[in-house]
Amino acid sequence: MKTTEADWKGVADALGRSGKLSGETVYRVGFPRRDLPVVSKGVRIKAGFALGSYAAFVRYRDGKTMVMGDLVITEDELPRVTDVLQRNGISQTAVHKHLLAHEPQVWWCHIHAEGTDPVAIAQGIKAALDVTTTPPAVDPTPPPPLDLDTAGIDAALGAKGTNDGGIYKFSFACGETVTSHRRVLLPAMGVNTALNFQPVGGGRAAINGDFVMTEHEVQNVIKALRAGGIEIVELHHHALDDRPRLFYMHFWAVDDGVKLAKALRGAVDAHNVHPAS
């Protein structure tokens, strides 16, 4: 159901930071891990590229709120975060990697919760963040210019990207309705194909993100990615009870940005998605 920023003030207060309301429905709060000096394949990973924890809140007509999210945590933090989440009734639905070999070791922990008190859920998430070194929120600043041919990338992908803090991002929504626990899931809850470009100089980029696919689309997307020289990182679920059953695949490559976009276009066309509004 539709909500306003004011409806989520208690959640923002509990988390110690405000979020962004998308389409008057999804209130998404980010917890970027700017504190982690992660390097993968010689590339220093920016927080907005692959280290962005978040929690997405949606209120339904029966008065209940569903929360889905992804917490970026170090290997040392993982046991403590697990214990806190479990004590607060917040389910873990996946624990896995988004990057190939990297240091320090980082894990991505997907979470899910439902209830009539979103503030209590937010307090549980905040308690989990408090056993990590996740830094506090900072005031937003204008994004830096991108050393990428963004017009060429847009043309190759048939969509318009967004400069989000120096990372060029695309989001594609599933072409069919997705539900979990008989509730409709929206793209801003993390149910989307996300393509991220981090500039590395000279018009080149590292790419990472994930494709959301049904079982019949997985192999075609893999073939398309490999045809473009893009590496496969992980293939897994993010939820325990989504319908249709969805698979998510993370990927990696470093090359000319437009060349990579053309390679990604083949994989985008191999599954049923459209640019998210």
Protein Blocks (a to p, Z undefined) as FASTA:
>chain_A
ZZdfklmmmmmmmnopacddehhlaccdddddfkbccdeehiacdfklmmcccddddddf
kopacddddddddfklmmmmmmmmmmnopacfbdcdfbdcddddddddddddddfblklm
mmmmmmmmmmpcbdcdddddddddddbdfklmmmmnopacddeehiacdddddfbdcdee
hiacdfknopacddddddebjhiacdeddddddfklmmmmmmmmmmnopacfbdcdfbfb
bccddddddddddddfklmmmmmmmmmmmpccdddZZ
